[in-house]
Amino acid sequence: MVEIEDRWLSIHEICSHLGVSKDTVYKWIDKHDMPAHRMGRLWKFKKNEVDKWVKAGGASAKAVKSQSQSNK
């Protein structure tokens, strides 16, 4: 069976892809604007969007500090 590359990933799949816990992903969604889409009560992710966000430093502590300082 051929897997479709551009499919929506579940929270479990994105955690496995990134090697982090669910709590970390939920924190990144809330505090770091991780690209995620709410479908009912489930979160879904596009792998290419998340990879681009990670490469841009989306989860870094510097991104949070600069955002909170610009809000003052």
N, CA, C, O and CB atoms as a CASP TS submission, in Angstrom:
PFRMAT TS
TARGET T0000
AUTHOR 0000-0000-0000
METHOD Language model
MODEL 1
PARENT N/A
ATOM      1  N   MET     1       0.835  -1.183   0.000  1.00  0.00           N
ATOM      2  CA  MET     1       0.000   0.000   0.000  1.00  0.00           C
ATOM      3  C   MET     1       0.882   1.250   0.000  1.00  0.00           C
ATOM      4  O   MET     1       1.844   1.331   0.764  1.00  0.00           O
ATOM      5  CB  MET     1      -0.951  -0.004   1.217  1.00  0.00           C
ATOM      6  N   VAL     2       0.565   2.199  -0.833  1.00  0.00           N
ATOM      7  CA  VAL     2       1.331   3.427  -0.951  1.00  0.00           C
ATOM      8  C   VAL     2       0.777   4.466   0.023  1.00  0.00           C
ATOM      9  O   VAL     2      -0.423   4.743   0.035  1.00  0.00           O
ATOM     10  CB  VAL     2       1.297   3.959  -2.406  1.00  0.00           C
ATOM     11  N   GLU     3       1.662   5.035   0.833  1.00  0.00           N
ATOM     12  CA  GLU     3       1.247   6.057   1.783  1.00  0.00           C
ATOM     13  C   GLU     3       1.241   7.419   1.105  1.00  0.00           C
ATOM     14  O   GLU     3       2.181   7.773   0.394  1.00  0.00           O
ATOM     15  CB  GLU     3       2.172   6.069   3.016  1.00  0.00           C
ATOM     16  N   ILE     4       0.193   8.167   1.325  1.00  0.00           N
ATOM     17  CA  ILE     4       0.086   9.510   0.760  1.00  0.00           C
ATOM     18  C   ILE     4       0.903  10.464   1.631  1.00  0.00           C
ATOM     19  O   ILE     4       0.663  10.553   2.835  1.00  0.00           O
ATOM     20  CB  ILE     4      -1.411   9.972   0.668  1.00  0.00           C
ATOM     21  N   GLU     5       1.853  11.169   1.049  1.00  0.00           N
ATOM     22  CA  GLU     5       2.748  12.049   1.799  1.00  0.00           C
ATOM     23  C   GLU     5       2.079  13.309   2.326  1.00  0.00           C
ATOM     24  O   GLU     5       2.477  13.827   3.370  1.00  0.00           O
ATOM     25  CB  GLU     5       3.898  12.435   0.939  1.00  0.00           C
ATOM     26  N   ASP     6       1.081  13.805   1.630  1.00  0.00           N
ATOM     27  CA  ASP     6       0.480  15.082   2.017  1.00  0.00           C
ATOM     28  C   ASP     6      -0.795  14.876   2.830  1.00  0.00           C
ATOM     29  O   ASP     6      -1.782  15.583   2.626  1.00  0.00           O
ATOM     30  CB  ASP     6       0.176  15.921   0.777  1.00  0.00           C
ATOM     31  N   ARG     7      -0.779  13.927   3.734  1.00  0.00           N
ATOM     32  CA  ARG     7      -1.975  13.676   4.535  1.00  0.00           C
ATOM     33  C   ARG     7      -1.857  14.378   5.888  1.00  0.00           C
ATOM     34  O   ARG     7      -0.770  14.797   6.283  1.00  0.00           O
ATOM     35  CB  ARG     7      -2.191  12.156   4.731  1.00  0.00           C
ATOM     36  N   TRP     8      -2.955  14.500   6.577  1.00  0.00           N
ATOM     37  CA  TRP     8      -2.974  15.091   7.911  1.00  0.00           C
ATOM     38  C   TRP     8      -2.434  14.081   8.915  1.00  0.00           C
ATOM     39  O   TRP     8      -2.817  12.911   8.888  1.00  0.00           O
ATOM     40  CB  TRP     8      -4.409  15.542   8.300  1.00  0.00           C
ATOM     41  N   LEU     9      -1.546  14.526   9.801  1.00  0.00           N
ATOM     42  CA  LEU     9      -0.987  13.657  10.823  1.00  0.00           C
ATOM     43  C   LEU     9      -1.700  13.894  12.149  1.00  0.00           C
ATOM     44  O   LEU     9      -2.124  15.012  12.442  1.00  0.00           O
ATOM     45  CB  LEU     9       0.529  13.893  10.970  1.00  0.00           C
ATOM     46  N   SER    10      -1.829  12.844  12.941  1.00  0.00           N
ATOM     47  CA  SER    10      -2.430  12.944  14.265  1.00  0.00           C
ATOM     48  C   SER    10      -1.395  13.458  15.261  1.00  0.00           C
ATOM     49  O   SER    10      -0.214  13.588  14.939  1.00  0.00           O
ATOM     50  CB  SER    10      -2.992  11.576  14.718  1.00  0.00           C
ATOM     51  N   ILE    11      -1.857  13.748  16.471  1.00  0.00           N
ATOM     52  CA  ILE    11      -0.940  14.188  17.525  1.00  0.00           C
ATOM     53  C   ILE    11       0.102  13.106  17.800  1.00  0.00           C
ATOM     54  O   ILE    11       1.278  13.413  17.993  1.00  0.00           O
ATOM     55  CB  ILE    11      -1.717  14.531  18.821  1.00  0.00           C
ATOM     56  N   HIS    12      -0.316  11.857  17.818  1.00  0.00           N
ATOM     57  CA  HIS    12       0.611  10.750  18.071  1.00  0.00           C
ATOM     58  C   HIS    12       1.681  10.679  16.973  1.00  0.00           C
ATOM     59  O   HIS    12       2.861  10.484  17.265  1.00  0.00           O
ATOM     60  CB  HIS    12      -0.160   9.409  18.157  1.00  0.00           C
ATOM     61  N   GLU    13       1.265  10.836  15.716  1.00  0.00           N
ATOM     62  CA  GLU    13       2.208  10.750  14.596  1.00  0.00           C
ATOM     63  C   GLU    13       3.190  11.915  14.590  1.00  0.00           C
ATOM     64  O   GLU    13       4.371  11.724  14.302  1.00  0.00           O
ATOM     65  CB  GLU    13       1.453  10.709  13.274  1.00  0.00           C
ATOM     66  N   ILE    14       2.712  13.126  14.905  1.00  0.00           N
ATOM     67  CA  ILE    14       3.627  14.278  14.891  1.00  0.00           C
ATOM     68  C   ILE    14       4.599  14.191  16.067  1.00  0.00           C
ATOM     69  O   ILE    14       5.756  14.595  15.945  1.00  0.00           O
ATOM     70  CB  ILE    14       2.833  15.614  14.945  1.00  0.00           C
ATOM     71  N   CYS    15       4.137  13.667  17.207  1.00  0.00           N
ATOM     72  CA  CYS    15       5.031  13.458  18.350  1.00  0.00           C
ATOM     73  C   CYS    15       6.131  12.464  17.989  1.00  0.00           C
ATOM     74  O   CYS    15       7.300  12.677  18.312  1.00  0.00           O
ATOM     75  CB  CYS    15       4.237  12.955  19.578  1.00  0.00           C
ATOM     76  N   SER    16       5.756  11.396  17.328  1.00  0.00           N
ATOM     77  CA  SER    16       6.720  10.391  16.904  1.00  0.00           C
ATOM     78  C   SER    16       7.705  10.973  15.888  1.00  0.00           C
ATOM     79  O   SER    16       8.905  10.711  15.964  1.00  0.00           O
ATOM     80  CB  SER    16       5.997   9.178  16.309  1.00  0.00           C
ATOM     81  N   HIS    17       7.205  11.749  14.955  1.00  0.00           N
ATOM     82  CA  HIS    17       8.052  12.377  13.932  1.00  0.00           C
ATOM     83  C   HIS    17       9.079  13.316  14.561  1.00  0.00           C
ATOM     84  O   HIS    17      10.241  13.333  14.155  1.00  0.00           O
ATOM     85  CB  HIS    17       7.186  13.149  12.923  1.00  0.00           C
ATOM     86  N   LEU    18       8.646  14.102  15.558  1.00  0.00           N
ATOM     87  CA  LEU    18       9.522  15.090  16.186  1.00  0.00           C
ATOM     88  C   LEU    18      10.309  14.532  17.375  1.00  0.00           C
ATOM     89  O   LEU    18      11.300  15.125  17.800  1.00  0.00           O
ATOM     90  CB  LEU    18       8.706  16.274  16.639  1.00  0.00           C
ATOM     91  N   GLY    19       9.870  13.401  17.904  1.00  0.00           N
ATOM     92  CA  GLY    19      10.555  12.813  19.053  1.00  0.00           C
ATOM     93  C   GLY    19      10.287  13.561  20.346  1.00  0.00           C
ATOM     94  O   GLY    19      11.172  13.676  21.193  1.00  0.00           O
ATOM     95  N   VAL    20       9.076  14.069  20.503  1.00  0.00           N
ATOM     96  CA  VAL    20       8.706  14.808  21.710  1.00  0.00           C
ATOM     97  C   VAL    20       7.387  14.266  22.256  1.00  0.00           C
ATOM     98  O   VAL    20       6.717  13.461  21.610  1.00  0.00           O
ATOM     99  CB  VAL    20       8.593  16.332  21.414  1.00  0.00           C
ATOM    100  N   SER    21       7.027  14.721  23.457  1.00  0.00           N
ATOM    101  CA  SER    21       5.789  14.264  24.092  1.00  0.00           C
ATOM    102  C   SER    21       4.584  15.084  23.624  1.00  0.00           C
ATOM    103  O   SER    21       4.731  16.144  23.016  1.00  0.00           O
ATOM    104  CB  SER    21       5.916  14.343  25.619  1.00  0.00           C
ATOM    105  N   LYS    22       3.397  14.566  23.923  1.00  0.00           N
ATOM    106  CA  LYS    22       2.167  15.298  23.610  1.00  0.00           C
ATOM    107  C   LYS    22       2.136  16.630  24.346  1.00  0.00           C
ATOM    108  O   LYS    22       1.724  17.642  23.779  1.00  0.00           O
ATOM    109  CB  LYS    22       0.929  14.462  23.976  1.00  0.00           C
ATOM    110  N   ASP    23       2.572  16.639  25.610  1.00  0.00           N
ATOM    111  CA  ASP    23       2.581  17.878  26.387  1.00  0.00           C
ATOM    112  C   ASP    23       3.437  18.950  25.712  1.00  0.00           C
ATOM    113  O   ASP    23       3.072  20.126  25.692  1.00  0.00           O
ATOM    114  CB  ASP    23       3.096  17.611  27.806  1.00  0.00           C
ATOM    115  N   THR    24       4.566  18.538  25.165  1.00  0.00           N
ATOM    116  CA  THR    24       5.444  19.489  24.463  1.00  0.00           C
ATOM    117  C   THR    24       4.750  20.057  23.236  1.00  0.00           C
ATOM    118  O   THR    24       4.805  21.263  22.995  1.00  0.00           O
ATOM    119  CB  THR    24       6.765  18.809  24.053  1.00  0.00           C
ATOM    120  N   VAL    25       4.100  19.205  22.461  1.00  0.00           N
ATOM    121  CA  VAL    25       3.394  19.676  21.256  1.00  0.00           C
ATOM    122  C   VAL    25       2.271  20.635  21.641  1.00  0.00           C
ATOM    123  O   VAL    25       2.116  21.680  21.008  1.00  0.00           O
ATOM    124  CB  VAL    25       2.822  18.479  20.449  1.00  0.00           C
ATOM    125  N   TYR    26       1.485  20.302  22.664  1.00  0.00           N
ATOM    126  CA  TYR    26       0.409  21.197  23.100  1.00  0.00           C
ATOM    127  C   TYR    26       0.965  22.545  23.567  1.00  0.00           C
ATOM    128  O   TYR    26       0.359  23.585  23.308  1.00  0.00           O
ATOM    129  CB  TYR    26      -0.404  20.541  24.230  1.00  0.00           C
ATOM    130  N   LYS    27       2.111  22.534  24.253  1.00  0.00           N
ATOM    131  CA  LYS    27       2.755  23.780  24.686  1.00  0.00           C
ATOM    132  C   LYS    27       3.202  24.596  23.475  1.00  0.00           C
ATOM    133  O   LYS    27       3.015  25.812  23.438  1.00  0.00           O
ATOM    134  CB  LYS    27       3.964  23.479  25.606  1.00  0.00           C
ATOM    135  N   TRP    28       3.793  23.927  22.485  1.00  0.00           N
ATOM    136  CA  TRP    28       4.239  24.622  21.283  1.00  0.00           C
ATOM    137  C   TRP    28       3.061  25.227  20.523  1.00  0.00           C
ATOM    138  O   TRP    28       3.177  26.325  19.978  1.00  0.00           O
ATOM    139  CB  TRP    28       5.012  23.666  20.378  1.00  0.00           C
ATOM    140  N   ILE    29       1.936  24.526  20.481  1.00  0.00           N
ATOM    141  CA  ILE    29       0.747  25.077  19.821  1.00  0.00           C
ATOM    142  C   ILE    29       0.306  26.351  20.532  1.00  0.00           C
ATOM    143  O   ILE    29       0.005  27.359  19.894  1.00  0.00           O
ATOM    144  CB  ILE    29      -0.408  24.040  19.802  1.00  0.00           C
ATOM    145  N   ASP    30       0.272  26.291  21.859  1.00  0.00           N
ATOM    146  CA  ASP    30      -0.224  27.407  22.667  1.00  0.00           C
ATOM    147  C   ASP    30       0.745  28.581  22.741  1.00  0.00           C
ATOM    148  O   ASP    30       0.340  29.732  22.583  1.00  0.00           O
ATOM    149  CB  ASP    30      -0.524  26.929  24.054  1.00  0.00           C
ATOM    150  N   LYS    31       2.013  28.298  22.978  1.00  0.00           N
ATOM    151  CA  LYS    31       2.987  29.364  23.262  1.00  0.00           C
ATOM    152  C   LYS    31       3.886  29.747  22.091  1.00  0.00           C
ATOM    153  O   LYS    31       4.440  30.846  22.079  1.00  0.00           O
ATOM    154  CB  LYS    31       3.845  28.948  24.398  1.00  0.00           C
ATOM    155  N   HIS    32       4.041  28.873  21.118  1.00  0.00           N
ATOM    156  CA  HIS    32       5.009  29.106  20.041  1.00  0.00           C
ATOM    157  C   HIS    32       4.371  29.144  18.654  1.00  0.00           C
ATOM    158  O   HIS    32       5.081  29.160  17.648  1.00  0.00           O
ATOM    159  CB  HIS    32       6.068  28.036  20.072  1.00  0.00           C
ATOM    160  N   ASP    33       3.056  29.159  18.590  1.00  0.00           N
ATOM    161  CA  ASP    33       2.348  29.216  17.298  1.00  0.00           C
ATOM    162  C   ASP    33       2.742  28.096  16.339  1.00  0.00           C
ATOM    163  O   ASP    33       2.927  28.324  15.143  1.00  0.00           O
ATOM    164  CB  ASP    33       2.607  30.546  16.634  1.00  0.00           C
ATOM    165  N   MET    34       2.866  26.886  16.879  1.00  0.00           N
ATOM    166  CA  MET    34       3.140  25.736  16.029  1.00  0.00           C
ATOM    167  C   MET    34       1.975  25.565  15.052  1.00  0.00           C
ATOM    168  O   MET    34       0.817  25.647  15.460  1.00  0.00           O
ATOM    169  CB  MET    34       3.354  24.442  16.882  1.00  0.00           C
ATOM    170  N   PRO    35       2.262  25.331  13.772  1.00  0.00           N
ATOM    171  CA  PRO    35       1.176  25.162  12.796  1.00  0.00           C
ATOM    172  C   PRO    35       0.379  23.888  13.071  1.00  0.00           C
ATOM    173  O   PRO    35       0.872  22.775  12.884  1.00  0.00           O
ATOM    174  CB  PRO    35       1.740  25.127  11.365  1.00  0.00           C
ATOM    175  N   ALA    36      -0.856  24.074  13.516  1.00  0.00           N
ATOM    176  CA  ALA    36      -1.745  22.960  13.831  1.00  0.00           C
ATOM    177  C   ALA    36      -3.161  23.383  13.484  1.00  0.00           C
ATOM    178  O   ALA    36      -3.490  24.569  13.501  1.00  0.00           O
ATOM    179  CB  ALA    36      -1.632  22.540  15.336  1.00  0.00           C
ATOM    180  N   HIS    37      -3.979  22.418  13.175  1.00  0.00           N
ATOM    181  CA  HIS    37      -5.355  22.701  12.759  1.00  0.00           C
ATOM    182  C   HIS    37      -6.294  21.884  13.625  1.00  0.00           C
ATOM    183  O   HIS    37      -6.146  20.669  13.752  1.00  0.00           O
ATOM    184  CB  HIS    37      -5.574  22.381  11.245  1.00  0.00           C
ATOM    185  N   ARG    38      -7.261  22.567  14.219  1.00  0.00           N
ATOM    186  CA  ARG    38      -8.230  21.898  15.086  1.00  0.00           C
ATOM    187  C   ARG    38      -9.375  21.382  14.231  1.00  0.00           C
ATOM    188  O   ARG    38     -10.000  22.146  13.496  1.00  0.00           O
ATOM    189  CB  ARG    38      -8.756  22.859  16.196  1.00  0.00           C
ATOM    190  N   MET    39      -9.646  20.101  14.325  1.00  0.00           N
ATOM    191  CA  MET    39     -10.752  19.475  13.605  1.00  0.00           C
ATOM    192  C   MET    39     -11.652  18.840  14.656  1.00  0.00           C
ATOM    193  O   MET    39     -11.415  17.713  15.092  1.00  0.00           O
ATOM    194  CB  MET    39     -10.245  18.407  12.547  1.00  0.00           C
ATOM    195  N   GLY    40     -12.684  19.572  15.056  1.00  0.00           N
ATOM    196  CA  GLY    40     -13.499  19.122  16.170  1.00  0.00           C
ATOM    197  C   GLY    40     -12.674  19.214  17.437  1.00  0.00           C
ATOM    198  O   GLY    40     -12.192  20.290  17.790  1.00  0.00           O
ATOM    199  N   ARG    41     -12.506  18.091  18.125  1.00  0.00           N
ATOM    200  CA  ARG    41     -11.681  18.098  19.334  1.00  0.00           C
ATOM    201  C   ARG    41     -10.284  17.536  19.092  1.00  0.00           C
ATOM    202  O   ARG    41      -9.508  17.378  20.035  1.00  0.00           O
ATOM    203  CB  ARG    41     -12.363  17.306  20.427  1.00  0.00           C
ATOM    204  N   LEU    42      -9.960  17.233  17.840  1.00  0.00           N
ATOM    205  CA  LEU    42      -8.664  16.663  17.492  1.00  0.00           C
ATOM    206  C   LEU    42      -7.754  17.702  16.849  1.00  0.00           C
ATOM    207  O   LEU    42      -8.221  18.573  16.115  1.00  0.00           O
ATOM    208  CB  LEU    42      -8.844  15.476  16.555  1.00  0.00           C
ATOM    209  N   TRP    43      -6.466  17.612  17.122  1.00  0.00           N
ATOM    210  CA  TRP    43      -5.466  18.431  16.443  1.00  0.00           C
ATOM    211  C   TRP    43      -4.886  17.614  15.295  1.00  0.00           C
ATOM    212  O   TRP    43      -4.604  16.425  15.445  1.00  0.00           O
ATOM    213  CB  TRP    43      -4.341  18.898  17.430  1.00  0.00           C
ATOM    214  N   LYS    44      -4.715  18.263  14.155  1.00  0.00           N
ATOM    215  CA  LYS    44      -4.112  17.626  12.983  1.00  0.00           C
ATOM    216  C   LYS    44      -2.980  18.512  12.475  1.00  0.00           C
ATOM    217  O   LYS    44      -2.988  19.727  12.671  1.00  0.00           O
ATOM    218  CB  LYS    44      -5.173  17.381  11.861  1.00  0.00           C
ATOM    219  N   PHE    45      -2.016  17.890  11.827  1.00  0.00           N
ATOM    220  CA  PHE    45      -0.798  18.579  11.418  1.00  0.00           C
ATOM    221  C   PHE    45      -0.407  18.189  10.005  1.00  0.00           C
ATOM    222  O   PHE    45      -0.607  17.048   9.589  1.00  0.00           O
ATOM    223  CB  PHE    45       0.344  18.271  12.384  1.00  0.00           C
ATOM    224  N   LYS    46       0.151  19.139   9.269  1.00  0.00           N
ATOM    225  CA  LYS    46       0.776  18.872   7.974  1.00  0.00           C
ATOM    226  C   LYS    46       2.280  18.794   8.224  1.00  0.00           C
ATOM    227  O   LYS    46       2.884  19.740   8.730  1.00  0.00           O
ATOM    228  CB  LYS    46       0.416  19.989   6.898  1.00  0.00           C
ATOM    229  N   LYS    47       2.868  17.674   7.870  1.00  0.00           N
ATOM    230  CA  LYS    47       4.292  17.444   8.145  1.00  0.00           C
ATOM    231  C   LYS    47       5.166  18.545   7.559  1.00  0.00           C
ATOM    232  O   LYS    47       6.093  19.016   8.218  1.00  0.00           O
ATOM    233  CB  LYS    47       4.726  16.091   7.588  1.00  0.00           C
ATOM    234  N   ASN    48       4.882  18.958   6.333  1.00  0.00           N
ATOM    235  CA  ASN    48       5.731  19.978   5.696  1.00  0.00           C
ATOM    236  C   ASN    48       5.624  21.326   6.411  1.00  0.00           C
ATOM    237  O   ASN    48       6.616  22.052   6.490  1.00  0.00           O
ATOM    238  CB  ASN    48       5.345  20.143   4.218  1.00  0.00           C
ATOM    239  N   GLU    49       4.443  21.679   6.933  1.00  0.00           N
ATOM    240  CA  GLU    49       4.282  22.938   7.679  1.00  0.00           C
ATOM    241  C   GLU    49       5.069  22.889   8.992  1.00  0.00           C
ATOM    242  O   GLU    49       5.736  23.857   9.359  1.00  0.00           O
ATOM    243  CB  GLU    49       2.781  23.215   7.966  1.00  0.00           C
ATOM    244  N   VAL    50       4.986  21.766   9.687  1.00  0.00           N
ATOM    245  CA  VAL    50       5.690  21.610  10.958  1.00  0.00           C
ATOM    246  C   VAL    50       7.201  21.605  10.731  1.00  0.00           C
ATOM    247  O   VAL    50       7.941  22.242  11.482  1.00  0.00           O
ATOM    248  CB  VAL    50       5.250  20.312  11.666  1.00  0.00           C
ATOM    249  N   ASP    51       7.661  20.896   9.707  1.00  0.00           N
ATOM    250  CA  ASP    51       9.097  20.869   9.407  1.00  0.00           C
ATOM    251  C   ASP    51       9.623  22.266   9.088  1.00  0.00           C
ATOM    252  O   ASP    51      10.711  22.636   9.530  1.00  0.00           O
ATOM    253  CB  ASP    51       9.379  19.922   8.232  1.00  0.00           C
ATOM    254  N   LYS    52       8.860  23.036   8.327  1.00  0.00           N
ATOM    255  CA  LYS    52       9.259  24.400   7.988  1.00  0.00           C
ATOM    256  C   LYS    52       9.324  25.266   9.251  1.00  0.00           C
ATOM    257  O   LYS    52      10.247  26.064   9.414  1.00  0.00           O
ATOM    258  CB  LYS    52       8.275  25.013   6.963  1.00  0.00           C
ATOM    259  N   TRP    53       8.339  25.103  10.145  1.00  0.00           N
ATOM    260  CA  TRP    53       8.290  25.843  11.408  1.00  0.00           C
ATOM    261  C   TRP    53       9.495  25.503  12.282  1.00  0.00           C
ATOM    262  O   TRP    53      10.097  26.394  12.881  1.00  0.00           O
ATOM    263  CB  TRP    53       6.983  25.533  12.163  1.00  0.00           C
ATOM    264  N   VAL    54       9.849  24.223  12.358  1.00  0.00           N
ATOM    265  CA  VAL    54      11.002  23.796  13.154  1.00  0.00           C
ATOM    266  C   VAL    54      12.289  24.393  12.581  1.00  0.00           C
ATOM    267  O   VAL    54      13.113  24.922  13.327  1.00  0.00           O
ATOM    268  CB  VAL    54      11.094  22.250  13.193  1.00  0.00           C
ATOM    269  N   LYS    55      12.460  24.310  11.269  1.00  0.00           N
ATOM    270  CA  LYS    55      13.673  24.844  10.631  1.00  0.00           C
ATOM    271  C   LYS    55      13.806  26.346  10.826  1.00  0.00           C
ATOM    272  O   LYS    55      14.919  26.869  10.875  1.00  0.00           O
ATOM    273  CB  LYS    55      13.672  24.522   9.144  1.00  0.00           C
ATOM    274  N   ALA    56      12.683  27.042  10.939  1.00  0.00           N
ATOM    275  CA  ALA    56      12.703  28.490  11.151  1.00  0.00           C
ATOM    276  C   ALA    56      12.924  28.858  12.618  1.00  0.00           C
ATOM    277  O   ALA    56      12.949  30.039  12.963  1.00  0.00           O
ATOM    278  CB  ALA    56      11.402  29.103  10.662  1.00  0.00           C
ATOM    279  N   GLY    57      13.082  27.856  13.479  1.00  0.00           N
ATOM    280  CA  GLY    57      13.341  28.117  14.891  1.00  0.00           C
ATOM    281  C   GLY    57      12.081  28.368  15.702  1.00  0.00           C
ATOM    282  O   GLY    57      12.131  29.034  16.737  1.00  0.00           O
ATOM    283  N   GLY    58      10.967  27.849  15.248  1.00  0.00           N
ATOM    284  CA  GLY    58       9.691  28.104  15.906  1.00  0.00           C
ATOM    285  C   GLY    58       9.601  27.672  17.345  1.00  0.00           C
ATOM    286  O   GLY    58       8.860  28.282  18.116  1.00  0.00           O
ATOM    287  N   ALA    59      10.324  26.645  17.740  1.00  0.00           N
ATOM    288  CA  ALA    59      10.235  26.138  19.107  1.00  0.00           C
ATOM    289  C   ALA    59      11.324  26.697  20.012  1.00  0.00           C
ATOM    290  O   ALA    59      11.419  26.303  21.174  1.00  0.00           O
ATOM    291  CB  ALA    59      10.309  24.633  19.100  1.00  0.00           C
ATOM    292  N   SER    60      12.130  27.592  19.509  1.00  0.00           N
ATOM    293  CA  SER    60      13.241  28.106  20.318  1.00  0.00           C
ATOM    294  C   SER    60      12.755  29.059  21.395  1.00  0.00           C
ATOM    295  O   SER    60      11.741  29.736  21.223  1.00  0.00           O
ATOM    296  CB  SER    60      14.261  28.810  19.432  1.00  0.00           C
ATOM    297  N   ALA    61      13.466  29.110  22.489  1.00  0.00           N
ATOM    298  CA  ALA    61      13.129  30.011  23.598  1.00  0.00           C
ATOM    299  C   ALA    61      13.270  31.470  23.168  1.00  0.00           C
ATOM    300  O   ALA    61      12.566  32.339  23.682  1.00  0.00           O
ATOM    301  CB  ALA    61      14.030  29.727  24.820  1.00  0.00           C
ATOM    302  N   LYS    62      14.171  31.740  22.234  1.00  0.00           N
ATOM    303  CA  LYS    62      14.368  33.107  21.755  1.00  0.00           C
ATOM    304  C   LYS    62      13.110  33.644  21.090  1.00  0.00           C
ATOM    305  O   LYS    62      12.782  34.820  21.248  1.00  0.00           O
ATOM    306  CB  LYS    62      15.540  33.166  20.780  1.00  0.00           C
ATOM    307  N   ALA    63      12.410  32.809  20.357  1.00  0.00           N
ATOM    308  CA  ALA    63      11.179  33.239  19.671  1.00  0.00           C
ATOM    309  C   ALA    63      10.133  33.691  20.677  1.00  0.00           C
ATOM    310  O   ALA    63       9.445  34.684  20.443  1.00  0.00           O
ATOM    311  CB  ALA    63      10.612  32.099  18.800  1.00  0.00           C
ATOM    312  N   VAL    64      10.002  32.982  21.788  1.00  0.00           N
ATOM    313  CA  VAL    64       9.026  33.339  22.812  1.00  0.00           C
ATOM    314  C   VAL    64       9.412  34.632  23.492  1.00  0.00           C
ATOM    315  O   VAL    64       8.561  35.494  23.709  1.00  0.00           O
ATOM    316  CB  VAL    64       8.893  32.226  23.842  1.00  0.00           C
ATOM    317  N   LYS    65      10.692  34.785  23.835  1.00  0.00           N
ATOM    318  CA  LYS    65      11.142  36.003  24.516  1.00  0.00           C
ATOM    319  C   LYS    65      10.942  37.216  23.626  1.00  0.00           C
ATOM    320  O   LYS    65      10.489  38.257  24.103  1.00  0.00           O
ATOM    321  CB  LYS    65      12.620  35.885  24.925  1.00  0.00           C
ATOM    322  N   SER    66      11.263  37.112  22.365  1.00  0.00           N
ATOM    323  CA  SER    66      11.123  38.275  21.482  1.00  0.00           C
ATOM    324  C   SER    66       9.656  38.628  21.273  1.00  0.00           C
ATOM    325  O   SER    66       9.325  39.806  21.139  1.00  0.00           O
ATOM    326  CB  SER    66      11.797  38.007  20.128  1.00  0.00           C
ATOM    327  N   GLN    67       8.770  37.634  21.243  1.00  0.00           N
ATOM    328  CA  GLN    67       7.351  37.908  21.106  1.00  0.00           C
ATOM    329  C   GLN    67       6.808  38.596  22.340  1.00  0.00           C
ATOM    330  O   GLN    67       6.057  39.566  22.231  1.00  0.00           O
ATOM    331  CB  GLN    67       6.587  36.628  20.842  1.00  0.00           C
ATOM    332  N   SER    68       7.185  38.097  23.538  1.00  0.00           N
ATOM    333  CA  SER    68       6.652  38.683  24.764  1.00  0.00           C
ATOM    334  C   SER    68       7.188  40.087  24.978  1.00  0.00           C
ATOM    335  O   SER    68       6.479  40.927  25.532  1.00  0.00           O
ATOM    336  CB  SER    68       6.989  37.807  25.963  1.00  0.00           C
ATOM    337  N   GLN    69       8.419  40.372  24.558  1.00  0.00           N
ATOM    338  CA  GLN    69       8.974  41.702  24.692  1.00  0.00           C
ATOM    339  C   GLN    69       8.313  42.672  23.732  1.00  0.00           C
ATOM    340  O   GLN    69       8.135  43.844  24.067  1.00  0.00           O
ATOM    341  CB  GLN    69      10.467  41.674  24.460  1.00  0.00           C
ATOM    342  N   SER    70       7.946  42.210  22.548  1.00  0.00           N
ATOM    343  CA  SER    70       7.290  43.101  21.577  1.00  0.00           C
ATOM    344  C   SER    70       5.856  43.406  21.960  1.00  0.00           C
ATOM    345  O   SER    70       5.282  44.375  21.463  1.00  0.00           O
ATOM    346  CB  SER    70       7.321  42.485  20.191  1.00  0.00           C
ATOM    347  N   ASN    71       5.253  42.588  22.847  1.00  0.00           N
ATOM    348  CA  ASN    71       3.887  42.824  23.305  1.00  0.00           C
ATOM    349  C   ASN    71       3.819  43.851  24.429  1.00  0.00           C
ATOM    350  O   ASN    71       2.722  44.262  24.809  1.00  0.00           O
ATOM    351  CB  ASN    71       3.268  41.527  23.765  1.00  0.00           C
ATOM    352  N   LYS    72       4.956  44.279  24.974  1.00  0.00           N
ATOM    353  CA  LYS    72       4.970  45.248  26.086  1.00  0.00           C
ATOM    354  C   LYS    72       4.820  46.653  25.592  1.00  0.00           C
ATOM    355  O   LYS    72       4.811  47.591  26.389  1.00  0.00           O
ATOM    356  CB  LYS    72       6.249  45.132  26.890  1.00  0.00           C
TER
END
